[in-house]
Amino acid sequence: MAINWSNVNVPTIIAVGSLFWYMAQDNANIKSQLTEQERYAGVRSQMTDKNFADLNAQVKQMQDLPFRMGAQEAKTASLSDRVDRLADAILANQEALRKDFNSAVEVIRKDFSGLSTKVEVLDSKMDSIIDKPRQGASIPMQPRL
């Protein structure tokens, strides 16, 4: 197609040139915006990858959590068994002490009972030797003349 330059006026040429210039500028702006968005997407992708790596590291630490929980439960059960054995030993010793104390009290009671009996016998013998009536015994009345 051939353009007849004699029929085209200067304002039309300026308008068409301005349109091309505007389109070139707009195209450059769009390219720069796309470049900026691609750069931002790359940065965001790196940040997301870093976040996923951090999350994976934290999840990796929790992979042995069932084992650690089982180990902790075993330790707790072992501790409970030791405390139970200690409590049983304390109760057994307490029971033995109670039995020993009761038997000692019973021996002392028997000794005091035997001692009390001996004191009464000795008191009776002394009364018979002295010929003095015991307290609480009735005094025989002498006849009056």
C-alpha positions as CSV (number, residue, x, y, z in Angstrom):
1,M,0.0,0.0,0.0
2,A,1.3,3.3,-1.0
3,I,0.7,6.5,0.9
4,N,0.1,9.6,-1.0
5,W,2.0,12.2,1.0
6,S,0.4,15.1,-0.7
7,N,-3.1,14.1,0.7
8,V,-1.9,13.5,4.3
9,N,-1.7,16.6,6.4
10,V,0.8,17.4,9.2
11,P,-1.7,17.1,12.1
12,T,-2.6,13.6,11.0
13,I,1.0,12.6,10.8
14,I,1.6,14.1,14.3
15,A,-1.5,12.3,15.7
16,V,-0.4,8.9,14.2
17,G,3.2,9.5,15.4
18,S,2.0,10.4,18.9
19,L,-0.1,7.3,18.9
20,F,2.9,5.1,18.0
21,W,5.0,6.9,20.6
22,Y,2.3,6.4,23.3
23,M,2.0,2.8,22.4
24,A,5.8,2.3,22.7
25,Q,5.8,4.0,26.1
26,D,2.9,2.0,27.3
27,N,4.5,-1.2,26.0
28,A,7.7,-0.2,27.9
29,N,5.7,0.5,31.1
30,I,3.9,-2.9,30.8
31,K,7.3,-4.6,30.3
32,S,8.7,-2.9,33.3
33,Q,5.7,-3.8,35.4
34,L,5.9,-7.5,34.3
35,T,9.6,-7.5,35.1
36,E,8.9,-6.1,38.6
37,Q,6.1,-8.6,39.1
38,E,8.4,-11.5,38.0
39,R,11.1,-10.2,40.4
40,Y,8.6,-9.9,43.2
41,A,7.3,-13.4,42.4
42,G,10.9,-14.7,42.6
43,V,11.4,-13.1,46.0
44,R,8.1,-14.4,47.3
45,S,9.0,-17.9,45.9
46,Q,12.3,-17.8,47.8
47,M,10.5,-16.6,51.0
48,T,7.9,-19.3,50.6
49,D,10.6,-22.0,50.0
50,K,12.5,-20.8,53.1
51,N,9.2,-20.9,55.2
52,F,8.5,-24.4,53.9
53,A,12.1,-25.5,54.8
54,D,11.6,-24.1,58.3
55,L,8.3,-25.9,58.7
56,N,9.8,-29.1,57.4
57,A,12.7,-28.8,59.9
58,Q,10.2,-28.3,62.7
59,V,8.1,-31.2,61.5
60,K,11.2,-33.4,61.2
61,Q,11.9,-32.7,64.9
62,M,8.4,-34.0,65.8
63,Q,8.7,-37.2,63.7
64,D,10.2,-39.0,66.7
65,L,7.5,-37.6,69.0
66,P,5.7,-40.9,69.4
67,F,8.9,-42.6,70.4
68,R,9.7,-39.8,72.9
69,M,6.2,-40.0,74.3
70,G,6.6,-43.7,74.7
71,A,9.9,-43.3,76.4
72,Q,8.5,-40.6,78.8
73,E,5.5,-42.9,79.6
74,A,8.0,-45.7,80.4
75,K,10.0,-43.4,82.7
76,T,6.8,-42.3,84.4
77,A,5.7,-45.9,85.0
78,S,9.2,-46.8,86.3
79,L,9.1,-43.8,88.7
80,S,5.6,-44.8,89.8
81,D,6.8,-48.4,90.5
82,R,9.7,-47.0,92.6
83,V,7.5,-44.7,94.6
84,D,5.1,-47.7,95.2
85,R,7.9,-49.9,96.4
86,L,9.1,-47.1,98.7
87,A,5.7,-46.5,100.1
88,D,5.3,-50.3,100.7
89,A,8.6,-50.4,102.5
90,I,7.7,-47.4,104.7
91,L,4.3,-49.0,105.5
92,A,6.0,-52.3,106.3
93,N,8.5,-50.6,108.6
94,Q,5.7,-48.6,110.2
95,E,3.8,-51.8,110.8
96,A,6.8,-53.6,112.3
97,L,7.4,-50.6,114.6
98,R,3.8,-50.6,115.7
99,K,4.0,-54.4,116.5
100,D,7.3,-53.9,118.4
101,F,5.8,-51.0,120.3
102,N,2.7,-52.9,121.2
103,S,4.7,-55.9,122.3
104,A,7.0,-53.7,124.4
105,V,3.9,-52.0,126.0
106,E,2.4,-55.4,126.7
107,V,5.7,-56.6,128.4
108,I,5.7,-53.4,130.5
109,R,2.1,-53.9,131.4
110,K,2.8,-57.5,132.5
111,D,5.8,-56.3,134.5
112,F,3.7,-53.7,136.2
113,S,0.9,-56.2,136.9
114,G,3.4,-58.6,138.4
115,L,5.0,-55.8,140.4
116,S,1.6,-54.6,141.6
117,T,0.8,-58.1,142.7
118,K,4.2,-58.4,144.5
119,V,3.6,-55.0,146.2
120,E,0.2,-56.2,147.4
121,V,1.7,-59.4,148.7
122,L,4.4,-57.5,150.5
123,D,1.9,-55.0,151.9
124,S,-0.2,-57.9,153.2
125,K,2.9,-59.5,154.8
126,M,3.9,-56.3,156.4
127,D,0.4,-55.8,157.7
128,S,0.4,-59.2,159.2
129,I,3.8,-58.6,160.8
130,I,2.9,-55.2,162.2
131,D,-0.6,-56.4,163.0
132,K,-2.0,-53.2,161.7
133,P,-5.3,-53.3,159.9
134,R,-5.2,-52.2,156.3
135,Q,-7.0,-49.1,155.2
136,G,-10.5,-49.7,154.4
137,A,-10.7,-52.8,156.6
138,S,-13.3,-52.8,159.3
139,I,-12.0,-52.4,162.8
140,P,-13.6,-55.0,165.1
141,M,-15.4,-53.4,168.0
142,Q,-14.3,-54.2,171.5
143,P,-17.0,-55.1,173.9
144,R,-17.9,-52.4,176.5
145,L,-17.8,-53.2,180.1
